[in-house]
């Protein structure tokens, strides 16, 4: 697969990440999506997070789309702030809580176990990999302490400014933003992405969401997997030479064996 294709499509789930990008990128850093709090904001009064539905539970008199819309409306009942409101407040006022801290507070062995709990919470794992007990412990901790868990499959609001900083520190004044499959790509100034606005609300950016950030010279790529709670930053050795990615984001460096679902592999220690 050539470089252009690899910039649009990540590796298959059972394929090591770095060999997939061989010849294009030499290093990869897994940036964990942060937990967070916002002063005065109670997650129990907010509509936030993935709506998880099982098709087998759909009422026969409703189509899947109608049922999904109905369940979304039911979830909004009694909520004071919608998901967009939470995202906006998070970007401006959110206080990050690290995975390391959550692991210590909830007594998880490591971030792989925490990732398993998060993925279980969105129905993102096979039954033999899911851990409902860990999911419930995590849910209880967040509810008791007013903590918002991260979302999957997007550039998190609390990380957006930091991602723009990475490209600016690498010497770029502009970068390419793209949707999930490369149908909509635009060259924009880095300063646009440094604003306090949510990226999904910017008319200058792809209509169906930003899933990839690409350096114009193809030396850096930030990419988010649709079902994962992390952002992957890939780069050449030269691009990473003076970047201190781990000073901006909690995470770990990919080994040659690291796959998309690294929770099933030997745990690589966090570097922050």
Secondary structure in CASP SS format (residue, H / E / C, confidence):
PFRMAT SS
TARGET T0000
AUTHOR 0000-0000-0000
METHOD secondary structure of the structure
MODEL  1
X C 1.00
X C 1.00
X H 1.00
X H 1.00
X H 1.00
X H 1.00
X H 1.00
X H 1.00
X C 1.00
X C 1.00
X C 1.00
X C 1.00
X C 1.00
X C 1.00
X C 1.00
X C 1.00
X H 1.00
X H 1.00
X H 1.00
X H 1.00
X C 1.00
X C 1.00
X C 1.00
X C 1.00
X C 1.00
X C 1.00
X E 1.00
X E 1.00
X E 1.00
X E 1.00
X E 1.00
X E 1.00
X C 1.00
X C 1.00
X E 1.00
X E 1.00
X E 1.00
X C 1.00
X C 1.00
X C 1.00
X C 1.00
X C 1.00
X H 1.00
X H 1.00
X H 1.00
X E 1.00
X C 1.00
X C 1.00
X C 1.00
X C 1.00
X C 1.00
X C 1.00
X C 1.00
X C 1.00
X H 1.00
X H 1.00
X H 1.00
X C 1.00
X C 1.00
X C 1.00
X C 1.00
X C 1.00
X C 1.00
X H 1.00
X H 1.00
X H 1.00
X H 1.00
X H 1.00
X H 1.00
X H 1.00
X H 1.00
X H 1.00
X H 1.00
X H 1.00
X H 1.00
X H 1.00
X C 1.00
X C 1.00
X C 1.00
X C 1.00
X E 1.00
X C 1.00
X H 1.00
X H 1.00
X H 1.00
X H 1.00
X H 1.00
X H 1.00
X H 1.00
X H 1.00
X H 1.00
X H 1.00
X H 1.00
X C 1.00
X E 1.00
X E 1.00
X E 1.00
X C 1.00
X H 1.00
X H 1.00
X H 1.00
X H 1.00
X H 1.00
X H 1.00
X H 1.00
X H 1.00
X C 1.00
X C 1.00
X C 1.00
X C 1.00
X H 1.00
X H 1.00
X H 1.00
X H 1.00
X H 1.00
X H 1.00
X H 1.00
X H 1.00
X H 1.00
X H 1.00
X H 1.00
X C 1.00
X C 1.00
X C 1.00
X C 1.00
X C 1.00
X C 1.00
X C 1.00
X C 1.00
X C 1.00
X C 1.00
X H 1.00
X H 1.00
X H 1.00
X H 1.00
X H 1.00
X H 1.00
X H 1.00
X H 1.00
X H 1.00
X H 1.00
X H 1.00
X H 1.00
X H 1.00
X H 1.00
X C 1.00
X C 1.00
X E 1.00
X C 1.00
X C 1.00
X C 1.00
X C 1.00
X C 1.00
X C 1.00
X C 1.00
X C 1.00
X H 1.00
X H 1.00
X H 1.00
X H 1.00
X H 1.00
X H 1.00
X H 1.00
X H 1.00
X H 1.00
X H 1.00
X H 1.00
X H 1.00
X H 1.00
X C 1.00
X C 1.00
X C 1.00
X C 1.00
X E 1.00
X E 1.00
X E 1.00
X E 1.00
X E 1.00
X C 1.00
X C 1.00
X C 1.00
X C 1.00
X C 1.00
X C 1.00
X E 1.00
X E 1.00
X E 1.00
X E 1.00
X E 1.00
X H 1.00
X H 1.00
X H 1.00
X H 1.00
X C 1.00
X C 1.00
X C 1.00
X C 1.00
X C 1.00
X H 1.00
X H 1.00
X H 1.00
X C 1.00
X C 1.00
X C 1.00
X C 1.00
X C 1.00
X C 1.00
X C 1.00
X C 1.00
X C 1.00
X C 1.00
X E 1.00
X E 1.00
X E 1.00
X E 1.00
X C 1.00
X C 1.00
X C 1.00
X C 1.00
X E 1.00
X E 1.00
X E 1.00
X E 1.00
X E 1.00
X C 1.00
X C 1.00
X C 1.00
X C 1.00
X C 1.00
X E 1.00
X E 1.00
X E 1.00
X E 1.00
X E 1.00
X E 1.00
X C 1.00
X H 1.00
X H 1.00
X H 1.00
X H 1.00
X C 1.00
X C 1.00
X C 1.00
X C 1.00
X H 1.00
X H 1.00
X H 1.00
X H 1.00
X C 1.00
X C 1.00
X E 1.00
X E 1.00
X E 1.00
X C 1.00
X C 1.00
X C 1.00
X C 1.00
X C 1.00
X C 1.00
X C 1.00
X C 1.00
X H 1.00
X H 1.00
X H 1.00
X C 1.00
X C 1.00
X C 1.00
X C 1.00
X C 1.00
X C 1.00
X C 1.00
X C 1.00
END
